[in-house]
């Protein structure tokens, strides 16, 4: 007999909720059990953020430290996000998108806002061209 089956044997559904047997008495289980409405969407979100982080940072210890610095999250949370076991919540997602183009792109793709991604790419291309023009001007021979 496993621990899981032992626990399941002691749980009962009553008229007013779920009860568990403790020391010979049936006591109500307190707390709220929230089921995911769409597990596939949640899993896709977790996978997309994890892949984006690994694309930008890799999957090493310095990547975890960078995520912690960007978000103020704990070491464990950063490891979960990078490994794809859990996804960041609202504030942490904002901080990740603020610092990582890959996370921002993943977020926009999940939100079906591809037009904004094009705008971001155009801004990045414009900045790269301006940088290249400055380098060419600096290296060009002077008359």
Secondary structure as the mmCIF struct_conf table of DSSP 4:
data_model
#
loop_
_struct_conf.conf_type_id
_struct_conf.id
_struct_conf.beg_label_comp_id
_struct_conf.beg_label_asym_id
_struct_conf.beg_label_seq_id
_struct_conf.end_label_comp_id
_struct_conf.end_label_asym_id
_struct_conf.end_label_seq_id
HELX_RH_AL_P HELX_RH_AL_P1 UNK A 3 UNK A 10
STRN STRN1 UNK A 11 UNK A 14
TURN_TY1_P TURN_TY1_P1 UNK A 15 UNK A 16
STRN STRN2 UNK A 17 UNK A 22
TURN_TY1_P TURN_TY1_P2 UNK A 23 UNK A 24
STRN STRN3 UNK A 25 UNK A 28
HELX_LH_PP_P HELX_LH_PP_P1 UNK A 29 UNK A 30
BEND BEND1 UNK A 31 UNK A 31
BEND BEND2 UNK A 37 UNK A 37
HELX_RH_AL_P HELX_RH_AL_P2 UNK A 39 UNK A 57
BEND BEND3 UNK A 59 UNK A 60
HELX_RH_AL_P HELX_RH_AL_P3 UNK A 61 UNK A 71
HELX_RH_AL_P HELX_RH_AL_P4 UNK A 75 UNK A 83
TURN_TY1_P TURN_TY1_P3 UNK A 84 UNK A 84
BEND BEND4 UNK A 85 UNK A 86
HELX_RH_AL_P HELX_RH_AL_P5 UNK A 90 UNK A 99
HELX_RH_AL_P HELX_RH_AL_P6 UNK A 101 UNK A 110
TURN_TY1_P TURN_TY1_P4 UNK A 111 UNK A 112
HELX_RH_AL_P HELX_RH_AL_P7 UNK A 114 UNK A 139
BEND BEND5 UNK A 140 UNK A 140
HELX_LH_PP_P HELX_LH_PP_P2 UNK A 141 UNK A 142
#
